[in-house]
Amino acid sequence: GRELAGYLMTEGYSVKGFLDGGFSETKWTYPIPILDSPENWMPSHDERFIVALGEAKWRQHYVKLLTERGAQFTSFISKHAFVGSRVVIGDGSIVAPTAVLTGDIRLGCHCILNIHTSISHDCVVDDFVTLSPGSRITGRCTLAKDVFLGVNASLIPDVTLAAKTVVGAGAVVTKSCETEGITLVGVPAKRLC
């Protein structure tokens, strides 16, 4: 969340505050305040939200909680990212500075594309996907919901990953994996036993 707030402020956005129940006010030193916990917050019509938690299951939890209270979500697409033609980006997603989306890409809702990530042509990336810094998705790949790519992980063209697949840092995925919830590591990536 603090990384996203930094991007937003650098690019001229106004950040009202954080919703976080896990920090004590006496330990919080960031210049933007914690307003309350998400469990206690009642959204107003003029507020827009981005859930910036790295773990997809918690992003989903808080998106659901806030949606049920009428929250409206917005995406952040850095002006320092490259977004090519015919790219569709879902609500609540974060496209960090230096991220690249080349063209003919569908990025779902509430995804996080960290710095130095890239998605090449003709890819479909479902909701709540997380791309850690430096991860790369080449052409014609499909990532189902809740996929997580570790730092500098890569997918060669035409790879499909099932929901909740975790790709370890530095792994190179060379073939599709249609089993949900597994972890792939190594070069070439293999299922972690």
Long-range contacts (C-beta under 8 A, 24 or more apart in sequence): 1-52, 1-53, 2-30, 3-52, 3-96, 4-50, 4-52, 4-76, 4-94, 5-30, 5-32, 7-76, 7-78, 7-96, 7-97, 8-76, 11-78, 11-79, 11-80, 13-76, 16-47, 19-62, 38-62, 38-65, 38-66, 39-65, 41-66, 41-69, 42-69, 43-69, 43-70, 43-71, 43-72, 45-70, 45-72, 47-71, 47-72, 48-72, 48-73, 48-74, 49-73, 49-74, 49-92, 50-74, 50-75, 50-76, 50-92, 50-94, 51-92, 51-110, 52-94, 52-112, 54-112, 54-130, 56-128, 56-129, 56-130, 56-146, 56-148, 56-164, 57-146, 59-110, 59-128, 60-110, 60-128, 60-146, 63-92, 63-110, 73-109, 73-110, 81-113, 90-127, 99-131, 108-145, 120-157, 126-163, 132-169, 135-167, 144-180, 168-192
